[in-house]
């Protein structure tokens, strides 16, 4: 505070010169003497009291000197620091915001790519599932067909067998029946021949198809 | 009892006693520290006691109301701003309503008065002075709104000194910036005028500028004093209407009392505004003058 160290003596000296020690005393004395008598004195706002002026200068400069050291300078620094801090914070916030925006765009791009990928995977899975199910259905149908054919063959075989047995038994029965009818006139050799002839003719017969 | 402006004025002026209710007068003491003697040649006293061998300087001062109030203002400023500076150190934000209130004012003077007027970089150097002026004037103004106190700023002795100190700060800032010669030469802007006429004009302009500089600061003192004095005088006069009609009819006295108190309330609010406004104007103009002397053209 070189400024005030220069100016203060000037001002105080000036005041002393203006007021003068004698005037300070005379002011003080007249104050004391007049007491209540000055009530009647007219109101003059321009009257200058050197003692009050000097007092004001001392009080004001005293306050300035004390507060300069303990309040004003620390406050100037504190406000500057606060301002810098706020400016810094705003700058950082702006940077963070831009960074966040960049990241968001990047992630959105990545997300879009991933989405496409996912869609492709799903599509492929759906296609796979479709082909697999079609294959399964075809296989099942094939198997069913094969099973059917096998069962059909079995049935045919069984029917064949049954027919053969039926033929045999009916031939035997017929021969027995015929033998009983004509047993008296047929010798065993002729009997045997007739049976063989009958068997041969039956064997030539084909069982009818089932379907 | 008639209406006497002088009686009303007594309550606005400085006094050697506090007049409290119930006729209590708190008389302020005369401080007498004896006299000191200095040799006749000592500056600046030699200017008065020319020729005398020994000059006696009496250290006597009659305490007045305004002196006590100024001391109260000083204590108030210490109590508010020293703890506040401690709280706000390192750029911390203010806490509490009172601190936020003062913080807002400090920041306003810094950002909207000092910086535009003086400049971003130089403002910090003059902020202590501007803050000190603002709060000293403001608190002195506001003291006038307290019962039984008064506004020291309603006295030319106080505002004159404040203006003189501002003048010192303005000229000191200019000298610090441009040098003693540079500052006083710079009062007149550089002009392209040749010949004797040019020189005469520049010299005349220099004196006009110098007078203007002094007048600006004198007006600073008068403006503040007149505002505070007039406002308080009007308050006192309106209040004294009650006393003026006290001995007349009851109904008249009642009517005047109601009107007078209502007027007081309204004017008090105006005074509250004026207290802030005048402190602001004083500070604003001081900043402007400092700015003009730091940046001369």
Interface residues (C-beta under 8 A of the other chain):
Chain A: X1 X2 X3 X4 X6 X7 X8 X10 X11 X13 X14 X15 X16 X17 X20 X21 X22 X24 X25 X27 X28 X31 X32 X35 X38 X39 X40 X41 X42 X43 X45 X46 X47 X48 X49 X50 X51 X52 X53 X54 X55 X56 X57 X59 X60 X61 X62 X63 X64 X66 X67 X68 X70 X71 X72 X73 X74 X75 X76 X77 X78 X79 X80 X81 X82 X83 X84 X85
Chain B: X5 X6 X7 X8 X9 X10 X12 X13 X14 X16 X30 X44 X45 X47 X48 X55 X57 X58 X60 X61 X62 X64 X66 X67 X70 X71 X73 X74 X77 X78 X81 X82 X84 X85 X86 X88 X89 X90 X91 X92 X93 X106 X107 X110 X124 X125 X127 X128 X129 X131 X132 X136 X152 X154 X155 X156 X157 X158 X160 X161 X162 X164 X165 X168 X169 X171 X172 X173 X175 X176 X225 X226 X229 X233
